[in-house]
Structure formats: structure tokens, C-alpha cells
Amino acid sequence: MSKLFTPYDLSGTPLANRVVMAPMTRTRTPENIPTELTALYYAQRASAGLIITEGLPITDEGRGYLYTPGLYTDEQTHGWRTVTDAVHAKGGKIFAQLWHVGRMSHVSIQPDNIAPVSAGEVPATRTTVYAFTESGQPGPVAPSVPRALTTNEVRRVTQDFVASARRAIAAGFDGIELMAANAFLFDQFLSSELNTRTDIYGGSIENRQRFLLETVDALAEAIGGARVGVRVSPFGRLYDLKPFADEAEAWMSVASALNERDLAYVHLNYQPTITAALVPAGFSAAFRKAYRGTLIAAGGFDRELAEAELAKGEHDLIAFGTSYIANPDLVERMRNGWPLAQSDPSTFYGVIGAKGYTDYPAFDPTDVMVHQNAVKETA
């Protein structure tokens, strides 16, 4: 029997299956406010057991890419209410991913054109963000050199996350996912390569993970731990994130610390398909031993690999990303063995309108019947 399509109790939130739609930035909202197309896009994919939204900047400071809908104004909150209502009307569940990019930004999209913030002052090189070029046109630019957050500013950012989380609940989300992965702000604090601080947020592993854990605790206190998930990407190498000396020890410390908290889940984003950085052998099993709550795995899964992963017992839910772009009915296609549509990479980001966003149709089962009948007639 397929485990992928069985129900799951996510800390009191009932999921129809174990398929998760992974968060995917699409840069589709010119005013940074969800639109009717945003609502349609997510509602089309509501048969997923759980939808996790694209990353939602919690402030203007937290933004690193143009046209990403945030969650820090009344207009944005109202827009997301339209989305959650549409998803819930289809029987789906949806978490908002809350996002602060840290150093992965550019002065052209920062308040008053000031430097983006980070744990320290090490810039990201060999990568780009989507901001304004020297000609004033949108396009890829190198991230600006960051400035280090002061101790009080670190605590202020935690409260920015709390304020956004409260808006998420007001907007009807079933919970939130804290984006602590993919080389963004929390990764920058965890890395001894980037975190050169001398205050209580730098130095030892305990200090470098303090910002993450204080934020998780503040979110749990504000909206309840059962509504809080955390996404991490151990050994990730995106956006110029380099190895650091105590990396394996740091991730096991994070796993143990998160296990002490009653959370909705931890979402592990493995990235070998993106960056060719391999997770050490045995890490998944070790993380599972250290963190006993719900674990979501993401990273290049298809149905066969997902079923095998669930059978191993190291993860409880499986997240699918790119395959959801062209297959709004991915659950139905996988369950019935129907073919998957191919997406157009040229429309992944920045295209305004329905093209490559909401114009991918659900599969028509009669196509299978027509094909089968044609085969019989020629036999």
C-alpha cells in the first residue's frame, strides 16, 4: 500500500496525504501584494496534503528579490486572506513561509538604499539577487556588502518575525514556516565562516544558534508551537554559503535543540541536485534520532523516491517543488500513474500574468482512455 497518499496528523492539523508543496519563489507580484492570480495558483494545488507558500518577506529590510509578496502590511494581510480562503474552500491546508534574506539583497531595494544586514560584514559573491541594475531596470545584480546587525537589532528582527506570524494567523493560514535555510539570515548566523560577532550571538555553536532558537520560541509563544515549522538546509551551498569548521556538530546541536520544543515540524531541504554538495553518510538517520518530531524531506523527489524514503522511516512527509509548477494536480497524477507535464523554465520567475503560472491544466483522464483505445484498435 502506498504510504504517500495516507492521511497524517500534523500536530492537530489533519492532512489528506503526505505530499507537501514546497515553497517556491515566483516573483509574480509587482506591488508585493498577493493578487487574484496568487489565490488561483495556490487553490489549483490544494490537493497537496500541505502547501507551504513562497518565502514572504517580513519587512522591507528582509526583501532580497523584486516582486515577492510580503506579510507585513494590512494590504498584504488582506491579500493573503483571499489566498487562504481559496485553498481552504478546496479542502487544502497552507502554511506561510516567513523570510528574511539577510545579506542576499541589494541597496536598490532596501529602505533608504542602505546596506542589507547580516551576522557580519562578509558579502556574498559568485551569486546574484533580483533588484534594480545601474540603469534602473529590474535584473540580476551582485548582492551589496552587508552591515552587521547590532545586538538590539537582532532582537528587533525576532519581533518582526512575530509580528508577521500574527498577521499570518489573522490572514487564515494554518501555521507558519520559519525560513532558516538556503543561505539566508539564520544560516548566516549559524555559519562560523560568516558570523564573526563577539556578542551573545557569535562565537560558540550555542551562541550562533541563539538567534534561531529565540525566534522559534517567540513564534511558539505568540501563535502556538503546533503552528510553527522550521526549514533548514544542512550542508547547503547555495548563494556562496561555504563549509565551516564545526558544521556537522552545529547541525546536530540544532536538531537536538529543536527536539526540545513542541513544533509542527522540521523541514529538511537537501540540495545535492542544486549545488552538488553532498550530505555526509548517515546524517539523515542521525538527525532523525536527534529530532523525534515530524520531519519533512525536500530535494529532487519523484513518487518512487518518495515512497522509498517514507518506507525507511526517517521522514514523515515529502515535499515536491518544481514538479508542482506544471502539475497543479500532482497528487492525482502520482496516485493514478498519469504522466507529468513539463514546465517552461523561462516562466519560472518574473513573468507578470497567467503564463507559466496558472495556465497549466489538470490532467484529463479521457486522454488515457483515448490512447488505450487507439492501441487496442491497432492491435
C-alpha positions as CSV (number, residue, x, y, z in Angstrom):
1,M,0.0,0.0,0.0
2,S,1.2,3.5,-0.8
3,K,2.1,5.5,2.3
4,L,2.5,8.7,0.3
5,F,-1.3,9.1,0.0
6,T,-2.3,8.2,3.5
7,P,-3.6,10.9,5.9
8,Y,-1.3,12.5,8.5
9,D,-1.9,14.4,11.8
10,L,0.4,17.4,11.8
11,S,0.2,18.4,15.4
12,G,-3.5,18.7,15.3
13,T,-3.8,19.9,11.6
14,P,-5.2,17.0,9.6
15,L,-3.5,16.4,6.2
16,A,-5.2,14.5,3.5
17,N,-1.9,12.9,2.4
18,R,1.8,13.1,3.0
19,V,2.6,15.2,-0.1
20,V,3.8,18.7,0.6
21,M,4.1,21.5,-2.0
22,A,7.5,23.0,-1.3
23,P,8.0,26.8,-1.1
24,M,9.0,28.3,-4.4
25,T,9.7,31.9,-5.1
26,R,7.9,33.0,-8.3
27,T,8.4,36.9,-8.3
28,R,4.9,37.5,-9.7
29,T,3.5,40.4,-7.7
30,P,4.7,43.9,-8.9
31,E,3.2,45.6,-5.8
32,N,4.4,42.9,-3.4
33,I,0.8,42.1,-2.6
34,P,-1.0,38.8,-3.4
35,T,-3.4,39.0,-6.3
36,E,-6.3,37.0,-7.6
37,L,-3.8,35.0,-9.7
38,T,-1.9,34.2,-6.5
39,A,-5.1,32.8,-4.9
40,L,-5.9,30.8,-8.1
41,Y,-2.3,29.4,-8.3
42,Y,-2.4,28.0,-4.7
43,A,-6.0,26.9,-4.9
44,Q,-5.2,24.9,-8.1
45,R,-2.7,22.9,-6.0
46,A,-4.8,22.4,-2.9
47,S,-4.9,18.6,-3.2
48,A,-1.5,18.6,-1.6
49,G,-1.6,17.5,2.0
50,L,0.1,20.7,2.9
51,I,1.1,23.8,0.9
52,I,4.0,25.9,2.0
53,T,4.0,29.3,0.4
54,E,6.8,31.0,-1.4
55,G,9.0,33.0,1.0
56,L,7.2,36.1,2.4
57,P,9.5,38.9,3.4
58,I,8.6,40.0,7.0
59,T,9.8,43.6,6.3
60,D,11.2,45.7,3.5
61,E,14.6,45.0,5.1
62,G,14.1,41.3,4.7
63,R,13.5,41.5,1.0
64,G,16.1,40.4,-1.5
65,Y,14.1,40.0,-4.7
66,L,11.7,42.2,-6.5
67,Y,8.0,41.3,-6.9
68,T,7.9,38.9,-3.9
69,P,4.6,39.3,-1.8
70,G,5.3,40.1,1.8
71,L,3.4,39.8,5.0
72,Y,3.9,43.0,7.0
73,T,1.2,45.4,5.8
74,D,-2.6,45.4,6.1
75,E,-2.9,45.2,2.3
76,Q,-0.7,42.1,2.2
77,T,-2.6,40.5,5.1
78,H,-5.9,41.1,3.2
79,G,-4.4,39.7,0.0
80,W,-3.3,36.5,1.8
81,R,-6.7,36.1,3.3
82,T,-8.0,35.8,-0.2
83,V,-5.4,33.0,-0.9
84,T,-6.1,31.0,2.3
85,D,-9.9,31.2,1.8
86,A,-9.4,29.8,-1.8
87,V,-7.2,27.0,-0.6
88,H,-9.5,26.1,2.3
89,A,-12.5,26.1,0.0
90,K,-10.8,23.3,-1.9
91,G,-10.1,21.4,1.3
92,G,-6.4,22.3,1.5
93,K,-4.0,23.3,4.3
94,I,-1.5,26.1,3.9
95,F,1.5,27.4,5.9
96,A,3.1,30.8,5.3
97,Q,6.9,30.7,4.9
98,L,8.3,33.8,6.7
99,W,11.6,35.1,5.2
100,H,14.4,37.4,5.9
101,V,17.2,37.2,3.3
102,G,20.0,38.9,5.3
103,R,23.0,39.7,3.1
104,M,21.2,38.3,0.0
105,S,19.9,41.7,-1.0
106,H,20.9,45.0,-2.8
107,V,20.8,48.6,-1.7
108,S,18.4,49.4,-4.6
109,I,15.5,47.6,-2.8
110,Q,16.5,48.3,0.8
111,P,14.8,51.1,2.8
112,D,16.5,54.4,2.0
113,N,19.1,52.4,-0.1
114,I,21.1,51.4,3.0
115,A,23.2,48.3,3.2
116,P,21.4,45.0,3.8
117,V,22.0,43.3,7.2
118,S,23.7,40.1,8.2
119,A,25.5,38.4,11.1
120,G,28.7,40.1,9.9
121,E,30.1,42.1,7.0
122,V,31.1,39.3,4.6
123,P,29.5,39.8,1.2
124,A,28.0,37.1,-0.9
125,T,30.0,36.7,-4.2
126,R,29.5,34.5,-7.2
127,T,25.8,34.9,-7.0
128,T,23.1,37.5,-7.7
129,V,19.8,38.9,-6.4
130,Y,16.9,40.3,-8.4
131,A,16.9,44.0,-7.9
132,F,17.5,47.2,-9.9
133,T,20.5,47.4,-12.1
134,E,22.6,50.6,-12.6
135,S,20.2,51.6,-15.5
136,G,17.3,51.4,-13.1
137,Q,15.8,48.3,-14.8
138,P,14.9,45.1,-12.9
139,G,17.6,42.4,-13.3
140,P,20.3,40.3,-11.7
141,V,22.8,42.2,-9.6
142,A,25.5,41.2,-7.2
143,P,24.4,41.4,-3.5
144,S,25.6,44.5,-1.7
145,V,28.2,44.4,1.1
146,P,26.2,43.9,4.3
147,R,26.4,45.5,7.7
148,A,26.3,43.6,10.9
149,L,23.1,43.8,12.9
150,T,23.6,45.3,16.4
151,T,22.6,43.1,19.4
152,N,19.4,45.1,19.8
153,E,18.6,44.8,16.1
154,V,18.8,41.1,16.3
155,R,16.1,41.1,18.9
156,R,14.1,43.5,16.8
157,V,14.2,41.1,13.9
158,T,12.9,38.4,16.1
159,Q,9.9,40.6,16.9
160,D,9.5,41.4,13.2
161,F,9.0,37.7,12.6
162,V,6.5,37.5,15.5
163,A,4.5,40.4,14.0
164,S,4.4,38.7,10.6
165,A,3.4,35.4,12.2
166,R,0.5,37.1,13.9
167,R,-0.6,38.6,10.6
168,A,-0.4,35.1,9.1
169,I,-2.8,33.7,11.6
170,A,-5.1,36.8,11.0
171,A,-4.9,36.0,7.3
172,G,-6.2,32.5,7.9
173,F,-3.0,30.5,7.5
174,D,-2.9,27.1,9.3
175,G,0.6,27.9,10.5
176,I,3.9,29.4,9.5
177,E,7.3,28.0,8.4
178,L,10.4,29.9,9.6
179,M,12.8,30.1,6.7
180,A,16.1,29.2,8.3
181,A,17.6,27.5,5.2
182,N,19.2,28.3,1.8
183,A,21.9,30.7,3.0
184,F,19.5,33.4,4.2
185,L,19.7,35.2,7.5
186,F,19.6,32.4,10.0
187,D,22.2,30.4,8.0
188,Q,24.4,33.4,8.1
189,F,24.3,33.4,11.9
190,L,24.9,29.7,12.2
191,S,28.0,29.8,9.9
192,S,31.3,30.4,11.7
193,E,32.6,31.5,8.3
194,L,30.2,34.4,8.2
195,N,29.4,35.1,11.8
196,T,32.3,37.0,13.2
197,R,30.4,38.5,16.1
198,T,31.7,38.9,19.6
199,D,28.3,39.4,21.4
200,I,26.0,36.7,22.6
201,Y,25.0,35.8,19.0
202,G,28.5,34.9,17.9
203,G,31.4,32.6,18.7
204,S,30.3,29.2,20.0
205,I,27.7,27.0,18.4
206,E,25.4,27.7,21.3
207,N,25.7,31.5,20.7
208,R,25.4,31.2,16.9
209,Q,22.2,29.2,17.1
210,R,20.7,31.6,19.8
211,F,19.0,33.9,17.3
212,L,17.3,31.0,15.6
213,L,16.1,29.4,18.8
214,E,15.0,32.7,20.4
215,T,12.9,33.4,17.3
216,V,11.4,29.9,17.3
217,D,10.5,30.3,21.0
218,A,9.0,33.8,20.4
219,L,6.9,32.5,17.5
220,A,5.7,29.5,19.5
221,E,4.7,31.8,22.4
222,A,2.8,34.1,20.0
223,I,0.9,31.6,17.9
224,G,1.5,28.2,19.5
225,G,4.2,25.7,18.7
226,A,1.8,23.4,16.8
227,R,1.6,26.2,14.2
228,V,5.3,26.7,13.8
229,G,7.5,24.8,11.4
230,V,11.2,25.4,10.7
231,R,13.1,24.8,7.4
232,V,16.8,24.2,7.4
233,S,19.3,23.1,4.8
234,P,22.2,21.3,6.4
235,F,25.4,21.4,4.4
236,G,23.7,23.7,1.9
237,R,25.9,25.6,-0.5
238,L,23.5,28.0,-2.2
239,Y,24.4,31.6,-2.6
240,D,28.0,31.5,-1.7
241,L,27.5,29.6,1.6
242,K,30.7,27.8,2.2
243,P,31.7,25.0,4.5
244,F,32.7,25.9,8.1
245,A,34.8,24.2,10.7
246,D,32.2,22.8,13.1
247,E,29.4,22.3,10.5
248,A,28.3,18.8,11.4
249,E,28.4,19.5,15.1
250,A,26.4,22.7,14.6
251,W,23.6,20.9,12.7
252,M,23.3,18.1,15.3
253,S,23.1,20.8,18.0
254,V,20.3,22.5,16.1
255,A,18.4,19.2,15.8
256,S,18.7,18.4,19.5
257,A,17.6,22.0,20.4
258,L,14.6,21.8,18.1
259,N,13.7,18.4,19.6
260,E,13.2,20.1,23.0
261,R,10.4,22.3,21.5
262,D,6.9,21.2,20.6
263,L,6.8,22.3,17.0
264,A,4.7,21.4,13.9
265,Y,7.7,20.1,12.0
266,V,11.2,20.5,10.8
267,H,11.7,20.7,7.1
268,L,15.0,19.4,5.8
269,N,16.0,20.8,2.4
270,Y,18.7,18.6,0.9
271,Q,20.4,20.3,-2.0
272,P,22.7,17.9,-3.9
273,T,20.5,18.3,-7.1
274,I,21.1,22.0,-7.0
275,T,24.7,22.5,-5.7
276,A,26.3,19.1,-5.8
277,A,27.1,19.4,-2.1
278,L,26.5,16.0,-0.5
279,V,25.1,15.4,2.9
280,P,27.5,13.2,4.9
281,A,26.6,9.5,5.0
282,G,24.3,8.7,7.9
283,F,23.3,12.3,8.6
284,S,19.6,11.8,7.9
285,A,19.5,8.9,10.4
286,A,21.4,10.9,12.9
287,F,19.1,13.9,12.5
288,R,16.1,11.6,12.9
289,K,17.5,10.2,16.1
290,A,18.1,13.7,17.5
291,Y,14.8,15.2,16.3
292,R,11.8,13.0,17.0
293,G,9.0,15.3,15.8
294,T,7.6,15.4,12.3
295,L,10.3,15.6,9.6
296,I,9.7,16.8,6.0
297,A,12.3,15.9,3.4
298,A,12.7,18.0,0.2
299,G,15.2,17.7,-2.6
300,G,14.6,16.1,-6.0
301,F,11.9,13.6,-5.1
302,D,9.6,11.8,-7.5
303,R,6.9,9.3,-6.4
304,E,9.2,6.3,-6.4
305,L,11.9,8.0,-4.4
306,A,9.3,9.5,-2.0
307,E,7.8,6.1,-1.3
308,A,11.2,4.6,-0.7
309,E,12.1,7.5,1.7
310,L,8.8,7.1,3.7
311,A,9.4,3.3,3.9
312,K,12.8,4.0,5.6
313,G,11.0,5.8,8.4
314,E,13.5,8.7,8.6
315,H,10.9,11.2,7.3
316,D,7.2,11.6,7.6
317,L,6.2,13.9,4.8
318,I,7.8,14.5,1.3
319,A,8.0,17.9,-0.3
320,F,7.9,18.4,-4.1
321,G,8.9,21.6,-5.7
322,T,9.5,22.1,-9.5
323,S,7.1,19.3,-10.4
324,Y,4.3,21.4,-8.9
325,I,4.8,24.2,-11.3
326,A,3.4,22.4,-14.4
327,N,1.3,19.9,-12.5
328,P,-1.3,21.6,-10.2
329,D,-2.9,18.2,-9.8
330,L,0.4,16.5,-8.9
331,V,-1.2,14.3,-6.2
332,E,-3.8,12.9,-8.6
333,R,-1.2,12.3,-11.3
334,M,1.2,10.4,-9.0
335,R,-1.7,8.4,-7.4
336,N,-3.0,7.3,-10.8
337,G,0.2,6.9,-12.6
338,W,-0.7,9.7,-15.1
339,P,2.2,11.4,-17.0
340,L,3.7,14.6,-15.6
341,A,3.7,17.8,-17.7
342,Q,6.9,19.6,-18.3
343,S,7.3,23.2,-17.1
344,D,8.9,26.1,-19.0
345,P,11.9,27.4,-17.0
346,S,11.7,30.7,-18.9
347,T,8.5,31.4,-17.0
348,F,9.6,30.4,-13.5
349,Y,10.4,34.0,-12.4
350,G,9.3,37.5,-13.1
351,V,6.6,36.9,-15.7
352,I,3.5,39.0,-14.9
353,G,0.2,37.3,-15.7
354,A,-1.0,33.7,-16.0
355,K,1.6,32.4,-18.5
356,G,3.6,29.6,-16.8
357,Y,1.8,30.2,-13.5
358,T,-1.9,29.4,-13.6
359,D,-2.3,28.2,-17.2
360,Y,-1.1,24.6,-16.7
361,P,-4.2,22.4,-16.9
362,A,-5.0,19.4,-14.8
363,F,-4.7,16.1,-16.5
364,D,-7.7,14.9,-18.4
365,P,-8.2,11.1,-17.7
366,T,-10.0,10.7,-21.0
367,D,-6.7,11.2,-22.7
368,V,-5.6,7.9,-21.2
369,M,-8.8,6.2,-22.4
370,V,-8.3,7.6,-25.9
371,H,-4.7,6.3,-26.0
372,Q,-5.7,2.9,-24.7
373,N,-8.5,2.6,-27.3
374,A,-6.2,3.6,-30.1
375,V,-3.7,0.9,-29.0
376,K,-6.5,-1.7,-29.0
377,E,-7.7,-0.7,-32.4
378,T,-4.2,-1.1,-33.9
379,A,-3.5,-4.4,-32.2
